[in-house]
C-alpha cells in the first residue's frame, strides 16, 4: 500500500517518506545585543 496525500484540488501525491518542516520564527531580540550586532563584530546568521 502506498502512502499518499490529496491536495485541495484533488491531486493525489504518493510518497515513501513524508517530511514535515514547520519553519522558523525569528526573534532577534531574544538574545541581548544580537539585533544590533548582526553584520558587525564577526556576528552573522544564515537566517537574515
C-alpha positions in Angstrom: 0.0 0.0 0.0 1.4 3.4 -1.0 1.2 6.4 1.3 -0.4 9.4 -0.2 -1.8 12.9 0.4 -4.6 14.5 -1.5 -4.4 18.3 -2.2 -7.4 20.7 -2.0 -7.7 20.4 -5.8 -7.9 16.7 -5.6 -4.4 15.8 -6.8 -3.1 12.6 -5.3 0.6 12.6 -4.4 2.2 9.3 -3.3 5.4 9.1 -1.3 7.7 6.7 0.5 8.6 9.1 3.3 6.8 12.3 4.4 8.9 15.0 5.9 7.1 18.0 7.5 9.2 21.1 8.2 7.4 23.7 10.3 9.7 26.5 9.6 11.3 29.1 11.9 10.1 32.2 13.6 12.9 34.7 14.1 13.2 36.9 17.2 16.5 38.7 17.1 15.7 40.4 20.5 15.7 37.1 22.4 19.5 37.3 22.7 20.7 40.6 24.1 22.8 42.5 21.6 22.2 40.2 18.7 19.9 42.5 16.7 22.4 45.3 16.9 25.4 43.1 16.3 24.4 41.1 13.2 26.6 42.1 10.3 29.3 43.6 12.6 31.8 42.3 15.1 32.1 38.9 13.3 28.4 38.2 14.0 26.4 36.6 11.2 23.4 34.5 10.5 22.1 32.4 7.6 18.6 33.4 8.6 18.9 37.2 8.0 
